[in-house]
Amino acid sequence: MVVTPEKAEKPYMVVRKAEPPVTQVAEIRPEKQLPPTASHVPLYALLGALAVGGALGLHALANRTA
């Protein structure tokens, strides 16, 4: 029951508006995976350069102390 400003009691009714149907906006698709095109060649080149640099550093250190 609801009391109105005129102090009268009236039954309480809930009025709901009809909701429009839900429209599908986008389709869910699985993510595409990239093809495995990467190689380890840059890593091997970096390790080789570090090895050559280390060898040259040790050679310079050996000549300096000898």
Phi and psi restraints in degrees (range 20) as a CNS / XPLOR table:
assign (resid 1 and name C) (resid 2 and name N)
       (resid 2 and name CA) (resid 2 and name C) 1.0 -126.1 20.0 2
assign (resid 2 and name N) (resid 2 and name CA)
       (resid 2 and name C) (resid 3 and name N) 1.0 139.9 20.0 2
assign (resid 2 and name C) (resid 3 and name N)
       (resid 3 and name CA) (resid 3 and name C) 1.0 -100.3 20.0 2
assign (resid 3 and name N) (resid 3 and name CA)
       (resid 3 and name C) (resid 4 and name N) 1.0 123.7 20.0 2
assign (resid 3 and name C) (resid 4 and name N)
       (resid 4 and name CA) (resid 4 and name C) 1.0 -83.9 20.0 2
assign (resid 4 and name N) (resid 4 and name CA)
       (resid 4 and name C) (resid 5 and name N) 1.0 168.1 20.0 2
assign (resid 4 and name C) (resid 5 and name N)
       (resid 5 and name CA) (resid 5 and name C) 1.0 -59.5 20.0 2
assign (resid 5 and name N) (resid 5 and name CA)
       (resid 5 and name C) (resid 6 and name N) 1.0 -22.7 20.0 2
assign (resid 5 and name C) (resid 6 and name N)
       (resid 6 and name CA) (resid 6 and name C) 1.0 -84.2 20.0 2
assign (resid 6 and name N) (resid 6 and name CA)
       (resid 6 and name C) (resid 7 and name N) 1.0 7.9 20.0 2
assign (resid 6 and name C) (resid 7 and name N)
       (resid 7 and name CA) (resid 7 and name C) 1.0 63.8 20.0 2
assign (resid 7 and name N) (resid 7 and name CA)
       (resid 7 and name C) (resid 8 and name N) 1.0 39.6 20.0 2
assign (resid 7 and name C) (resid 8 and name N)
       (resid 8 and name CA) (resid 8 and name C) 1.0 -111.7 20.0 2
assign (resid 8 and name N) (resid 8 and name CA)
       (resid 8 and name C) (resid 9 and name N) 1.0 141.9 20.0 2
assign (resid 8 and name C) (resid 9 and name N)
       (resid 9 and name CA) (resid 9 and name C) 1.0 -92.0 20.0 2
assign (resid 9 and name N) (resid 9 and name CA)
       (resid 9 and name C) (resid 10 and name N) 1.0 129.7 20.0 2
assign (resid 9 and name C) (resid 10 and name N)
       (resid 10 and name CA) (resid 10 and name C) 1.0 -130.7 20.0 2
assign (resid 10 and name N) (resid 10 and name CA)
       (resid 10 and name C) (resid 11 and name N) 1.0 152.8 20.0 2
assign (resid 10 and name C) (resid 11 and name N)
       (resid 11 and name CA) (resid 11 and name C) 1.0 -70.1 20.0 2
assign (resid 11 and name N) (resid 11 and name CA)
       (resid 11 and name C) (resid 12 and name N) 1.0 144.3 20.0 2
assign (resid 11 and name C) (resid 12 and name N)
       (resid 12 and name CA) (resid 12 and name C) 1.0 -90.9 20.0 2
assign (resid 12 and name N) (resid 12 and name CA)
       (resid 12 and name C) (resid 13 and name N) 1.0 124.2 20.0 2
assign (resid 12 and name C) (resid 13 and name N)
       (resid 13 and name CA) (resid 13 and name C) 1.0 -125.6 20.0 2
assign (resid 13 and name N) (resid 13 and name CA)
       (resid 13 and name C) (resid 14 and name N) 1.0 134.8 20.0 2
assign (resid 13 and name C) (resid 14 and name N)
       (resid 14 and name CA) (resid 14 and name C) 1.0 -95.9 20.0 2
assign (resid 14 and name N) (resid 14 and name CA)
       (resid 14 and name C) (resid 15 and name N) 1.0 123.2 20.0 2
assign (resid 14 and name C) (resid 15 and name N)
       (resid 15 and name CA) (resid 15 and name C) 1.0 -110.5 20.0 2
assign (resid 15 and name N) (resid 15 and name CA)
       (resid 15 and name C) (resid 16 and name N) 1.0 119.9 20.0 2
assign (resid 15 and name C) (resid 16 and name N)
       (resid 16 and name CA) (resid 16 and name C) 1.0 -109.1 20.0 2
assign (resid 16 and name N) (resid 16 and name CA)
       (resid 16 and name C) (resid 17 and name N) 1.0 139.6 20.0 2
assign (resid 16 and name C) (resid 17 and name N)
       (resid 17 and name CA) (resid 17 and name C) 1.0 -82.1 20.0 2
assign (resid 17 and name N) (resid 17 and name CA)
       (resid 17 and name C) (resid 18 and name N) 1.0 148.7 20.0 2
assign (resid 17 and name C) (resid 18 and name N)
       (resid 18 and name CA) (resid 18 and name C) 1.0 -70.5 20.0 2
assign (resid 18 and name N) (resid 18 and name CA)
       (resid 18 and name C) (resid 19 and name N) 1.0 125.5 20.0 2
assign (resid 18 and name C) (resid 19 and name N)
       (resid 19 and name CA) (resid 19 and name C) 1.0 -84.2 20.0 2
assign (resid 19 and name N) (resid 19 and name CA)
       (resid 19 and name C) (resid 20 and name N) 1.0 140.2 20.0 2
assign (resid 19 and name C) (resid 20 and name N)
       (resid 20 and name CA) (resid 20 and name C) 1.0 -67.6 20.0 2
assign (resid 20 and name N) (resid 20 and name CA)
       (resid 20 and name C) (resid 21 and name N) 1.0 153.0 20.0 2
assign (resid 20 and name C) (resid 21 and name N)
       (resid 21 and name CA) (resid 21 and name C) 1.0 -65.1 20.0 2
assign (resid 21 and name N) (resid 21 and name CA)
       (resid 21 and name C) (resid 22 and name N) 1.0 147.4 20.0 2
assign (resid 21 and name C) (resid 22 and name N)
       (resid 22 and name CA) (resid 22 and name C) 1.0 -73.3 20.0 2
assign (resid 22 and name N) (resid 22 and name CA)
       (resid 22 and name C) (resid 23 and name N) 1.0 128.1 20.0 2
assign (resid 22 and name C) (resid 23 and name N)
       (resid 23 and name CA) (resid 23 and name C) 1.0 -101.1 20.0 2
assign (resid 23 and name N) (resid 23 and name CA)
       (resid 23 and name C) (resid 24 and name N) 1.0 143.0 20.0 2
assign (resid 23 and name C) (resid 24 and name N)
       (resid 24 and name CA) (resid 24 and name C) 1.0 -83.5 20.0 2
assign (resid 24 and name N) (resid 24 and name CA)
       (resid 24 and name C) (resid 25 and name N) 1.0 120.8 20.0 2
assign (resid 24 and name C) (resid 25 and name N)
       (resid 25 and name CA) (resid 25 and name C) 1.0 -87.6 20.0 2
assign (resid 25 and name N) (resid 25 and name CA)
       (resid 25 and name C) (resid 26 and name N) 1.0 -46.4 20.0 2
assign (resid 25 and name C) (resid 26 and name N)
       (resid 26 and name CA) (resid 26 and name C) 1.0 -136.1 20.0 2
assign (resid 26 and name N) (resid 26 and name CA)
       (resid 26 and name C) (resid 27 and name N) 1.0 153.5 20.0 2
assign (resid 26 and name C) (resid 27 and name N)
       (resid 27 and name CA) (resid 27 and name C) 1.0 -95.4 20.0 2
assign (resid 27 and name N) (resid 27 and name CA)
       (resid 27 and name C) (resid 28 and name N) 1.0 135.3 20.0 2
assign (resid 27 and name C) (resid 28 and name N)
       (resid 28 and name CA) (resid 28 and name C) 1.0 -82.1 20.0 2
assign (resid 28 and name N) (resid 28 and name CA)
       (resid 28 and name C) (resid 29 and name N) 1.0 121.3 20.0 2
assign (resid 28 and name C) (resid 29 and name N)
       (resid 29 and name CA) (resid 29 and name C) 1.0 -119.5 20.0 2
assign (resid 29 and name N) (resid 29 and name CA)
       (resid 29 and name C) (resid 30 and name N) 1.0 146.5 20.0 2
assign (resid 29 and name C) (resid 30 and name N)
       (resid 30 and name CA) (resid 30 and name C) 1.0 -66.7 20.0 2
assign (resid 30 and name N) (resid 30 and name CA)
       (resid 30 and name C) (resid 31 and name N) 1.0 147.4 20.0 2
assign (resid 30 and name C) (resid 31 and name N)
       (resid 31 and name CA) (resid 31 and name C) 1.0 -68.8 20.0 2
assign (resid 31 and name N) (resid 31 and name CA)
       (resid 31 and name C) (resid 32 and name N) 1.0 139.6 20.0 2
assign (resid 31 and name C) (resid 32 and name N)
       (resid 32 and name CA) (resid 32 and name C) 1.0 -80.8 20.0 2
assign (resid 32 and name N) (resid 32 and name CA)
       (resid 32 and name C) (resid 33 and name N) 1.0 136.7 20.0 2
assign (resid 32 and name C) (resid 33 and name N)
       (resid 33 and name CA) (resid 33 and name C) 1.0 -95.8 20.0 2
assign (resid 33 and name N) (resid 33 and name CA)
       (resid 33 and name C) (resid 34 and name N) 1.0 144.1 20.0 2
assign (resid 33 and name C) (resid 34 and name N)
       (resid 34 and name CA) (resid 34 and name C) 1.0 -73.4 20.0 2
assign (resid 34 and name N) (resid 34 and name CA)
       (resid 34 and name C) (resid 35 and name N) 1.0 148.3 20.0 2
assign (resid 34 and name C) (resid 35 and name N)
       (resid 35 and name CA) (resid 35 and name C) 1.0 -71.2 20.0 2
assign (resid 35 and name N) (resid 35 and name CA)
       (resid 35 and name C) (resid 36 and name N) 1.0 150.2 20.0 2
assign (resid 35 and name C) (resid 36 and name N)
       (resid 36 and name CA) (resid 36 and name C) 1.0 -76.4 20.0 2
assign (resid 36 and name N) (resid 36 and name CA)
       (resid 36 and name C) (resid 37 and name N) 1.0 87.0 20.0 2
assign (resid 36 and name C) (resid 37 and name N)
       (resid 37 and name CA) (resid 37 and name C) 1.0 -105.5 20.0 2
assign (resid 37 and name N) (resid 37 and name CA)
       (resid 37 and name C) (resid 38 and name N) 1.0 -7.8 20.0 2
assign (resid 37 and name C) (resid 38 and name N)
       (resid 38 and name CA) (resid 38 and name C) 1.0 -74.5 20.0 2
assign (resid 38 and name N) (resid 38 and name CA)
       (resid 38 and name C) (resid 39 and name N) 1.0 151.8 20.0 2
assign (resid 38 and name C) (resid 39 and name N)
       (resid 39 and name CA) (resid 39 and name C) 1.0 -130.6 20.0 2
assign (resid 39 and name N) (resid 39 and name CA)
       (resid 39 and name C) (resid 40 and name N) 1.0 171.4 20.0 2
assign (resid 39 and name C) (resid 40 and name N)
       (resid 40 and name CA) (resid 40 and name C) 1.0 -94.5 20.0 2
assign (resid 40 and name N) (resid 40 and name CA)
       (resid 40 and name C) (resid 41 and name N) 1.0 6.8 20.0 2
assign (resid 40 and name C) (resid 41 and name N)
       (resid 41 and name CA) (resid 41 and name C) 1.0 -60.7 20.0 2
assign (resid 41 and name N) (resid 41 and name CA)
       (resid 41 and name C) (resid 42 and name N) 1.0 -45.3 20.0 2
assign (resid 41 and name C) (resid 42 and name N)
       (resid 42 and name CA) (resid 42 and name C) 1.0 -61.6 20.0 2
assign (resid 42 and name N) (resid 42 and name CA)
       (resid 42 and name C) (resid 43 and name N) 1.0 -35.5 20.0 2
assign (resid 42 and name C) (resid 43 and name N)
       (resid 43 and name CA) (resid 43 and name C) 1.0 -65.4 20.0 2
assign (resid 43 and name N) (resid 43 and name CA)
       (resid 43 and name C) (resid 44 and name N) 1.0 -43.6 20.0 2
assign (resid 43 and name C) (resid 44 and name N)
       (resid 44 and name CA) (resid 44 and name C) 1.0 -64.5 20.0 2
assign (resid 44 and name N) (resid 44 and name CA)
       (resid 44 and name C) (resid 45 and name N) 1.0 -37.5 20.0 2
assign (resid 44 and name C) (resid 45 and name N)
       (resid 45 and name CA) (resid 45 and name C) 1.0 -65.0 20.0 2
assign (resid 45 and name N) (resid 45 and name CA)
       (resid 45 and name C) (resid 46 and name N) 1.0 -41.0 20.0 2
assign (resid 45 and name C) (resid 46 and name N)
       (resid 46 and name CA) (resid 46 and name C) 1.0 -65.3 20.0 2
assign (resid 46 and name N) (resid 46 and name CA)
       (resid 46 and name C) (resid 47 and name N) 1.0 -43.7 20.0 2
assign (resid 46 and name C) (resid 47 and name N)
       (resid 47 and name CA) (resid 47 and name C) 1.0 -64.8 20.0 2
assign (resid 47 and name N) (resid 47 and name CA)
       (resid 47 and name C) (resid 48 and name N) 1.0 -38.3 20.0 2
assign (resid 47 and name C) (resid 48 and name N)
       (resid 48 and name CA) (resid 48 and name C) 1.0 -65.0 20.0 2
assign (resid 48 and name N) (resid 48 and name CA)
       (resid 48 and name C) (resid 49 and name N) 1.0 -42.3 20.0 2
assign (resid 48 and name C) (resid 49 and name N)
       (resid 49 and name CA) (resid 49 and name C) 1.0 -64.3 20.0 2
assign (resid 49 and name N) (resid 49 and name CA)
       (resid 49 and name C) (resid 50 and name N) 1.0 -39.6 20.0 2
assign (resid 49 and name C) (resid 50 and name N)
       (resid 50 and name CA) (resid 50 and name C) 1.0 -65.2 20.0 2
assign (resid 50 and name N) (resid 50 and name CA)
       (resid 50 and name C) (resid 51 and name N) 1.0 -38.2 20.0 2
assign (resid 50 and name C) (resid 51 and name N)
       (resid 51 and name CA) (resid 51 and name C) 1.0 -66.1 20.0 2
assign (resid 51 and name N) (resid 51 and name CA)
       (resid 51 and name C) (resid 52 and name N) 1.0 -43.5 20.0 2
assign (resid 51 and name C) (resid 52 and name N)
       (resid 52 and name CA) (resid 52 and name C) 1.0 -65.4 20.0 2
assign (resid 52 and name N) (resid 52 and name CA)
       (resid 52 and name C) (resid 53 and name N) 1.0 -41.5 20.0 2
assign (resid 52 and name C) (resid 53 and name N)
       (resid 53 and name CA) (resid 53 and name C) 1.0 -62.9 20.0 2
assign (resid 53 and name N) (resid 53 and name CA)
       (resid 53 and name C) (resid 54 and name N) 1.0 -41.2 20.0 2
assign (resid 53 and name C) (resid 54 and name N)
       (resid 54 and name CA) (resid 54 and name C) 1.0 -65.3 20.0 2
assign (resid 54 and name N) (resid 54 and name CA)
       (resid 54 and name C) (resid 55 and name N) 1.0 -40.3 20.0 2
assign (resid 54 and name C) (resid 55 and name N)
       (resid 55 and name CA) (resid 55 and name C) 1.0 -64.4 20.0 2
assign (resid 55 and name N) (resid 55 and name CA)
       (resid 55 and name C) (resid 56 and name N) 1.0 -43.5 20.0 2
assign (resid 55 and name C) (resid 56 and name N)
       (resid 56 and name CA) (resid 56 and name C) 1.0 -65.2 20.0 2
assign (resid 56 and name N) (resid 56 and name CA)
       (resid 56 and name C) (resid 57 and name N) 1.0 -37.0 20.0 2
assign (resid 56 and name C) (resid 57 and name N)
       (resid 57 and name CA) (resid 57 and name C) 1.0 -66.1 20.0 2
assign (resid 57 and name N) (resid 57 and name CA)
       (resid 57 and name C) (resid 58 and name N) 1.0 -42.1 20.0 2
assign (resid 57 and name C) (resid 58 and name N)
       (resid 58 and name CA) (resid 58 and name C) 1.0 -66.6 20.0 2
assign (resid 58 and name N) (resid 58 and name CA)
       (resid 58 and name C) (resid 59 and name N) 1.0 -37.2 20.0 2
assign (resid 58 and name C) (resid 59 and name N)
       (resid 59 and name CA) (resid 59 and name C) 1.0 -64.9 20.0 2
assign (resid 59 and name N) (resid 59 and name CA)
       (resid 59 and name C) (resid 60 and name N) 1.0 -42.7 20.0 2
assign (resid 59 and name C) (resid 60 and name N)
       (resid 60 and name CA) (resid 60 and name C) 1.0 -65.3 20.0 2
assign (resid 60 and name N) (resid 60 and name CA)
       (resid 60 and name C) (resid 61 and name N) 1.0 -39.4 20.0 2
assign (resid 60 and name C) (resid 61 and name N)
       (resid 61 and name CA) (resid 61 and name C) 1.0 -67.2 20.0 2
assign (resid 61 and name N) (resid 61 and name CA)
       (resid 61 and name C) (resid 62 and name N) 1.0 -38.2 20.0 2
assign (resid 61 and name C) (resid 62 and name N)
       (resid 62 and name CA) (resid 62 and name C) 1.0 -68.4 20.0 2
assign (resid 62 and name N) (resid 62 and name CA)
       (resid 62 and name C) (resid 63 and name N) 1.0 -38.9 20.0 2
assign (resid 62 and name C) (resid 63 and name N)
       (resid 63 and name CA) (resid 63 and name C) 1.0 -70.5 20.0 2
assign (resid 63 and name N) (resid 63 and name CA)
       (resid 63 and name C) (resid 64 and name N) 1.0 -30.7 20.0 2
assign (resid 63 and name C) (resid 64 and name N)
       (resid 64 and name CA) (resid 64 and name C) 1.0 -71.4 20.0 2
assign (resid 64 and name N) (resid 64 and name CA)
       (resid 64 and name C) (resid 65 and name N) 1.0 -40.0 20.0 2
assign (resid 64 and name C) (resid 65 and name N)
       (resid 65 and name CA) (resid 65 and name C) 1.0 -86.8 20.0 2
assign (resid 65 and name N) (resid 65 and name CA)
       (resid 65 and name C) (resid 66 and name N) 1.0 -13.4 20.0 2
